[in-house]
Amino acid sequence: MSEKVSAKNTSVKKVSSTLKNGTFTVSGKGKMPESAMPKAAQKKKIKKIVIKKGVTELPEDAFKNCNKATVITIASTVKKIGAMAFYNTGVKKITIPKNARSLGYGMLHNCKNLEEITVPGNFWTKSPQKKANKKDTVGTLILGGNNSNIVKKVKFSTNFDSRCREGVGDCEEFEVLETDPYYKSIDGCIYSKDGKRLEAVPYGRKEIDIAEGCETVCIDSYTYTSDGYINGKAEYYIYGGCGRIEKVVFPSTFKSIEGQSSSYHNVTDAMFKKCTDIEVKFKSDKLDKDTIKKLWESYFIWRKSLAKELVRMNYAVIKDDMLIMLDDGELCGYIGEKENVEITIPDEVKYISDNAFNSLPSGTSQSFSIKSVILNDTVDTLPVRVFAGNKGIKVYIKKSVAIEKGAFLKCDNYNIIRIVPV
């Protein structure tokens, strides 16, 4: 005997549902109404969910907490799926129809057995309407927020749109169509069709060995971010940073890094809470100046490792926890972790880079504060945000210096002190 839930006031959409022998079936034409959703008592009995052809939309919370449902099939007629629709189901593998391009936040969040999802390559995410779901979902993510399970693979069933990467969530591998005219997959990452440009790194990936043949790495291939809700309030840049990445190996063919750095966005700590000190390795011993500069500025989180690599490659030296470029005497930055450190700028330093001693929170494990800095006779400019975040810092100068915007950002009670020659 089946349990039946009939839609009410649906003269056009006539969608209803039945539960029989553990299979919950939704059939009819049009949008699935909330009245056709499984009742609390039914959810414990559901092992399989079948959405029949003719159904066009699944509501928010449609099958939420059907945790014994291990099989879900969705007809190709479904075009919209609401937020948290399959939250906490037991599904292992699921295919979202190619025409379902409107996918709700947290649609597959907390699906702890989920290993693989096939999804359109050009979907957009839909925010939750229910107040409770705005508290539970983090980011514009169909797989959930920072504490979600890590899905092994996300396969894109239509041509990939790079904007979709920020809507997925934690997964280890991306796979695009072989027929995609613009992109291809190599070892779970997405590259331009010719393989010369890295476009997207999955956020659940720990190690990335960038493919040989790749010449250009896009900064936002590993720094893309999502906005969303925290405790019912819309927030920006709450998910992102570098995901779970711990190591990046650049190929011998690597030539340049492109794009804008995300390092200096005004973001919350939540954006970066999964980030660690990333280890970087280069298979080539040749990097141009602009590439080195962008690598250094593109993310604080790999600065310690990058500094060691630049020294190994004879581009720089480390002196008193400061990285100094050999060719032109540029002081790139401080890589130490000391509190109230007193610094004397070495004589060989000719100028200081932007953000060199910036200690503002950036999601890294760096923790330092600069108590005082004595400039040498050569440095004549304090660049952008050079001492940002170092409260009460004292800077001793021997001559007049230019001070650029934000050099002392959030440096309460800082002092610039002129040294008078004896």
C-alpha positions as CSV (number, residue, x, y, z in Angstrom):
1,M,0.0,0.0,0.0
2,S,1.4,3.4,-0.9
3,E,1.3,6.6,1.0
4,K,0.2,9.4,-1.2
5,V,0.6,13.2,-0.9
6,S,-1.5,15.2,-3.5
7,A,-0.8,18.7,-4.5
8,K,-3.5,21.2,-3.7
9,N,-4.6,24.2,-5.8
10,T,-2.5,23.1,-8.7
11,S,-4.9,23.3,-11.6
12,V,-2.0,23.6,-14.0
13,K,0.9,22.0,-12.2
14,K,-0.7,18.8,-11.0
15,V,2.4,17.3,-9.4
16,S,2.0,14.7,-6.7
17,S,4.2,12.1,-4.9
18,T,4.0,8.5,-3.7
19,L,6.0,6.3,-1.4
20,K,6.1,2.6,-2.2
21,N,8.6,0.0,-1.1
22,G,11.1,2.6,-0.1
23,T,10.9,4.5,-3.4
24,F,9.6,8.1,-3.3
25,T,8.3,9.1,-6.7
26,V,7.4,12.6,-7.8
27,S,5.3,12.8,-11.0
28,G,3.1,15.2,-12.9
29,K,3.7,18.4,-14.9
30,G,5.1,21.6,-13.5
31,K,6.6,22.7,-10.2
32,M,6.7,20.3,-7.2
33,P,4.7,22.0,-4.4
34,E,5.7,21.7,-0.8
35,S,2.6,19.6,-0.1
36,A,4.2,16.9,-2.3
37,M,7.4,16.9,-0.2
38,P,7.9,13.8,2.1
39,K,6.6,14.1,5.6
40,A,8.9,13.6,8.6
41,A,7.7,10.0,9.1
42,Q,8.2,9.1,5.5
43,K,11.8,10.4,5.3
44,K,12.9,7.5,7.5
45,K,11.6,5.0,5.0
46,I,12.9,6.5,1.8
47,K,15.8,4.6,0.1
48,K,15.3,5.9,-3.4
49,I,14.1,9.2,-4.9
50,V,12.7,9.4,-8.5
51,I,11.7,12.6,-10.1
52,K,9.7,11.8,-13.2
53,K,9.7,13.5,-16.6
54,G,7.3,16.5,-16.6
55,V,8.4,17.9,-13.2
56,T,10.1,21.2,-13.8
57,E,11.2,22.5,-10.4
58,L,12.1,21.2,-6.9
59,P,11.4,23.4,-3.9
60,E,13.7,24.5,-1.1
61,D,14.2,21.6,1.4
62,A,12.5,19.2,-1.0
63,F,14.2,16.1,0.3
64,K,16.1,17.5,3.2
65,N,17.2,14.9,5.8
66,C,16.2,11.9,3.8
67,N,19.5,10.4,5.0
68,K,18.7,6.8,3.9
69,A,18.1,7.8,0.3
70,T,21.2,6.4,-1.5
71,V,19.8,6.7,-5.1
72,I,18.4,9.9,-6.7
73,T,17.3,10.1,-10.3
74,I,16.2,13.4,-11.7
75,A,14.4,13.8,-15.1
76,S,15.7,16.0,-17.8
77,T,12.7,18.3,-17.5
78,V,13.8,19.7,-14.1
79,K,15.2,23.2,-14.6
80,K,15.4,24.6,-11.1
81,I,16.4,23.0,-7.8
82,G,15.9,24.9,-4.5
83,A,18.3,25.5,-1.7
84,M,19.1,22.5,0.6
85,A,16.9,20.3,-1.7
86,F,19.0,17.2,-1.1
87,Y,20.7,18.3,2.2
88,N,21.8,15.3,4.3
89,T,20.8,12.6,2.0
90,G,22.8,9.4,1.7
91,V,23.4,9.7,-2.1
92,K,26.9,8.6,-3.4
93,K,26.6,9.7,-7.0
94,I,24.1,12.1,-8.6
95,T,23.5,13.7,-12.0
96,I,21.9,17.1,-12.2
97,P,20.1,17.5,-15.6
98,K,21.8,19.6,-18.2
99,N,18.8,22.1,-18.3
100,A,18.9,22.6,-14.5
101,R,20.9,25.8,-14.4
102,S,19.4,27.3,-11.3
103,L,20.8,25.4,-8.3
104,G,20.2,26.4,-4.7
105,Y,22.8,27.1,-2.0
106,G,23.7,24.0,0.0
107,M,21.7,21.8,-2.4
108,L,24.0,18.8,-1.6
109,H,25.5,20.0,1.6
110,N,26.1,17.5,4.4
111,C,25.8,14.5,2.0
112,K,28.5,12.6,3.7
113,N,28.6,9.7,1.3
114,L,28.7,11.8,-1.9
115,E,31.6,11.0,-4.1
116,E,30.7,12.3,-7.5
117,I,28.4,14.9,-9.0
118,T,27.6,15.6,-12.6
119,V,26.4,19.2,-13.1
120,P,25.9,21.6,-15.9
121,G,28.9,23.7,-16.8
122,N,27.0,26.9,-16.9
123,F,24.7,26.9,-13.8
124,W,24.0,29.8,-11.4
125,T,23.3,29.6,-7.7
126,K,20.1,30.5,-6.1
127,S,20.0,32.0,-2.6
128,P,17.7,30.4,0.1
129,Q,14.4,32.0,0.9
130,K,13.8,30.5,4.3
131,K,15.4,32.2,7.2
132,A,16.7,29.0,8.8
133,N,18.5,28.1,5.6
134,K,20.2,31.4,5.5
135,K,21.8,30.5,8.8
136,D,22.8,27.0,7.6
137,T,24.3,27.7,4.2
138,V,27.7,29.3,3.8
139,G,28.6,30.8,0.4
140,T,27.1,30.4,-3.0
141,L,27.9,26.7,-2.9
142,I,25.9,23.8,-4.0
143,L,28.1,21.4,-2.0
144,G,28.0,23.5,1.2
145,G,30.5,25.6,3.1
146,N,33.9,25.4,4.7
147,N,33.1,22.4,6.9
148,S,31.4,20.3,4.2
149,N,32.5,16.9,3.1
150,I,35.0,16.7,0.2
151,V,33.6,15.3,-3.0
152,K,36.0,13.3,-5.1
153,K,34.9,14.5,-8.5
154,V,32.7,17.2,-10.1
155,K,31.9,16.5,-13.8
156,F,30.5,19.2,-16.0
157,S,28.0,17.9,-18.5
158,T,27.9,21.1,-20.7
159,N,30.6,23.5,-21.8
160,F,32.4,25.0,-18.8
161,D,31.8,28.6,-17.7
162,S,34.6,29.6,-15.4
163,R,32.2,31.5,-13.2
164,C,30.7,28.2,-12.1
165,R,33.8,27.1,-10.2
166,E,33.0,29.4,-7.2
167,G,29.6,27.8,-6.9
168,V,30.7,24.2,-6.4
169,G,32.4,23.9,-3.0
170,D,35.0,21.4,-1.8
171,C,35.9,18.8,-4.4
172,E,39.2,17.1,-5.4
173,E,38.8,16.9,-9.2
174,F,37.1,18.8,-12.0
175,E,36.3,17.2,-15.3
176,V,35.1,19.1,-18.3
177,L,33.7,17.6,-21.6
178,E,36.3,16.4,-24.1
179,T,34.3,18.3,-26.7
180,D,34.5,21.6,-24.7
181,P,35.9,24.1,-27.2
182,Y,37.7,26.3,-24.7
183,Y,38.8,24.1,-21.8
184,K,40.3,20.7,-20.9
185,S,40.9,18.8,-17.8
186,I,44.4,17.5,-16.7
187,D,44.8,15.7,-13.5
188,G,41.6,17.2,-12.1
189,C,42.4,20.8,-12.8
190,I,41.0,22.9,-15.7
191,Y,43.3,24.4,-18.3
192,S,42.8,26.3,-21.5
193,K,42.2,24.0,-24.5
194,D,45.8,24.2,-25.6
195,G,47.0,23.4,-22.0
196,K,49.1,26.6,-21.8
197,R,46.9,28.3,-19.1
198,L,45.8,27.1,-15.7
199,E,42.2,28.2,-15.2
200,A,40.7,26.5,-12.2
201,V,41.9,24.4,-9.2
202,P,39.4,22.4,-7.1
203,Y,39.1,23.7,-3.6
204,G,39.3,20.3,-2.0
205,R,42.7,19.6,-3.6
206,K,45.7,19.4,-1.3
207,E,48.6,19.1,-3.9
208,I,48.7,20.5,-7.4
209,D,51.4,19.5,-9.8
210,I,50.8,21.9,-12.7
211,A,50.9,20.1,-16.0
212,E,54.0,20.4,-18.2
213,G,53.1,22.6,-21.2
214,C,51.4,25.1,-19.0
215,E,53.0,28.6,-19.4
216,T,50.6,30.9,-17.6
217,V,48.9,30.6,-14.2
218,C,45.9,32.7,-13.5
219,I,45.9,34.1,-9.9
220,D,42.2,33.6,-9.6
221,S,42.5,29.9,-10.6
222,Y,43.4,29.3,-6.9
223,T,42.0,32.4,-5.2
224,Y,38.4,32.6,-6.4
225,T,35.9,33.4,-3.6
226,S,32.2,33.1,-2.8
227,D,29.8,35.3,-0.9
228,G,26.7,34.2,1.0
229,Y,25.1,34.1,4.4
230,I,26.4,33.9,7.9
231,N,23.8,33.7,10.7
232,G,21.2,35.0,8.3
233,K,23.2,38.1,7.2
234,A,24.6,38.5,3.7
235,E,28.4,38.6,3.7
236,Y,31.0,38.9,1.0
237,Y,34.2,36.9,0.4
238,I,33.4,34.4,3.2
239,Y,34.6,31.3,1.3
240,G,37.8,31.2,-0.6
241,G,41.5,31.9,-0.2
242,C,43.2,28.8,-1.5
243,G,40.9,26.1,-0.3
244,R,42.8,23.2,1.2
245,I,45.9,23.6,-1.0
246,E,49.1,22.7,0.8
247,K,51.6,22.4,-2.1
248,V,51.9,23.7,-5.7
249,V,54.6,22.5,-8.1
250,F,55.2,24.8,-11.1
251,P,56.3,23.1,-14.3
252,S,59.5,23.7,-16.3
253,T,57.4,25.4,-18.9
254,F,56.0,28.0,-16.5
255,K,56.6,31.6,-17.7
256,S,54.2,34.0,-16.0
257,I,51.4,34.6,-13.6
258,E,48.5,36.8,-14.5
259,G,45.5,38.5,-12.9
260,Q,44.8,40.7,-9.9
261,S,45.9,39.7,-6.4
262,S,43.1,38.9,-3.9
263,S,45.5,39.5,-1.0
264,Y,44.5,43.0,-0.1
265,H,40.7,42.7,-0.3
266,N,38.9,43.9,2.9
267,V,37.8,40.4,3.8
268,T,36.8,38.6,6.9
269,D,39.1,36.0,8.5
270,A,36.4,33.4,7.7
271,M,37.4,33.7,4.0
272,F,40.8,32.3,4.7
273,K,40.3,30.0,7.7
274,K,41.3,26.9,5.9
275,C,44.5,28.3,4.5
276,T,47.9,27.1,5.6
277,D,51.5,27.9,4.6
278,I,51.6,26.7,1.1
279,E,54.7,25.0,-0.2
280,V,55.8,26.0,-3.7
281,K,58.4,24.4,-6.0
282,F,59.7,25.3,-9.4
283,K,61.0,22.8,-11.9
284,S,62.6,25.7,-13.8
285,D,65.4,27.9,-12.5
286,K,64.4,30.8,-14.7
287,L,61.8,33.4,-13.7
288,D,61.4,37.0,-14.9
289,K,61.2,39.9,-12.6
290,D,57.5,40.6,-13.1
291,T,56.6,37.0,-12.5
292,I,58.6,36.9,-9.2
293,K,56.9,40.1,-8.1
294,K,53.4,38.8,-8.8
295,L,54.1,35.5,-7.2
296,W,55.3,37.4,-4.1
297,E,52.3,39.7,-4.0
298,S,49.6,37.2,-5.2
299,Y,49.3,35.5,-1.8
300,F,50.9,35.9,1.6
301,I,50.4,32.3,2.4
302,W,53.3,30.9,0.4
303,R,55.8,33.6,1.1
304,K,58.1,31.6,3.4
305,S,58.4,28.7,0.9
306,L,58.7,31.1,-2.1
307,A,61.5,33.0,-0.3
308,K,63.4,29.8,0.1
309,E,62.9,28.9,-3.6
310,L,64.1,32.3,-4.7
311,V,67.2,31.9,-2.6
312,R,67.8,28.4,-4.0
313,M,67.5,29.9,-7.5
314,N,70.0,32.7,-6.7
315,Y,67.5,35.5,-7.1
316,A,67.6,36.7,-3.5
317,V,69.1,36.4,-0.1
318,I,67.4,36.2,3.3
319,K,68.9,38.6,5.9
320,D,67.4,39.0,9.4
321,D,64.1,37.4,8.2
322,M,63.9,39.9,5.3
323,L,64.0,38.8,1.6
324,I,66.2,41.0,-0.5
325,M,66.5,40.7,-4.3
326,L,70.1,40.5,-5.5
327,D,69.8,42.3,-8.8
328,D,68.4,45.6,-7.7
329,G,68.4,45.7,-3.9
330,E,64.7,45.4,-3.5
331,L,63.5,44.5,0.0
332,C,60.5,42.3,-0.8
333,G,59.2,41.6,2.7
334,Y,59.5,40.3,6.2
335,I,59.0,36.5,6.6
336,G,59.7,36.2,10.3
337,E,57.2,35.5,13.2
338,K,58.6,37.6,15.9
339,E,56.7,40.0,18.2
340,N,57.9,43.6,18.8
341,V,60.9,43.0,16.5
342,E,63.4,45.8,16.0
343,I,64.6,46.1,12.4
344,T,67.6,47.8,10.8
345,I,67.3,48.1,7.0
346,P,70.6,46.7,5.5
347,D,72.8,49.0,3.6
348,E,72.4,47.0,0.4
349,V,68.6,47.7,0.2
350,K,67.8,50.4,-2.3
351,Y,64.0,50.4,-2.0
352,I,61.2,48.6,-0.2
353,S,58.2,46.9,-1.8
354,D,54.6,47.6,-1.1
355,N,53.3,45.6,2.0
356,A,56.8,44.5,3.0
357,F,56.0,44.7,6.7
358,N,52.2,44.5,6.5
359,S,51.0,42.5,9.5
360,L,47.3,42.9,9.1
361,P,45.3,39.6,9.2
362,S,45.5,38.0,5.8
363,G,44.4,34.4,6.7
364,T,48.0,33.3,6.9
365,S,49.7,31.7,9.9
366,Q,52.1,34.7,10.0
367,S,52.1,36.4,13.3
368,F,54.5,39.3,13.9
369,S,54.6,42.9,15.0
370,I,57.3,45.5,14.2
371,K,58.3,47.7,17.1
372,S,60.8,49.9,15.2
373,V,62.5,50.3,11.9
374,I,65.7,52.2,11.2
375,L,66.0,53.2,7.5
376,N,69.4,53.2,5.8
377,D,70.8,56.2,3.8
378,T,69.3,55.0,0.5
379,V,65.6,54.3,1.0
380,D,63.6,57.4,0.2
381,T,60.0,56.2,0.0
382,L,57.7,54.4,2.4
383,P,55.4,52.6,-0.1
384,V,51.8,51.5,0.0
385,R,50.8,49.7,3.3
386,V,54.5,49.0,4.1
387,F,53.9,49.0,7.9
388,A,50.1,48.4,7.9
389,G,48.9,46.9,11.2
390,N,52.0,47.5,13.3
391,K,50.5,49.6,16.1
392,G,52.8,52.2,17.8
393,I,55.7,51.5,15.3
394,K,58.6,53.9,15.4
395,V,60.4,54.6,12.1
396,Y,63.8,56.2,12.3
397,I,64.9,58.2,9.2
398,K,68.1,59.9,8.3
399,K,66.6,62.1,5.6
400,S,63.2,63.1,4.3
401,V,61.2,60.3,2.8
402,A,58.0,60.2,0.7
403,I,55.1,58.5,2.4
404,E,52.6,56.8,0.1
405,K,48.9,56.1,0.7
406,G,48.2,53.6,3.5
407,A,51.9,53.3,4.5
408,F,50.8,53.4,8.2
409,L,47.3,51.9,7.8
410,K,45.9,50.9,11.2
411,C,49.2,51.9,12.9
412,D,47.8,53.7,15.9
413,N,50.2,56.1,17.6
414,Y,53.0,55.6,15.1
415,N,56.0,57.9,15.1
416,I,58.5,59.0,12.5
417,I,61.7,60.1,14.2
418,R,64.5,62.0,12.4
419,I,68.0,60.8,13.4
420,V,70.3,63.8,13.8
421,P,73.9,63.0,12.9
422,V,76.4,63.4,15.8
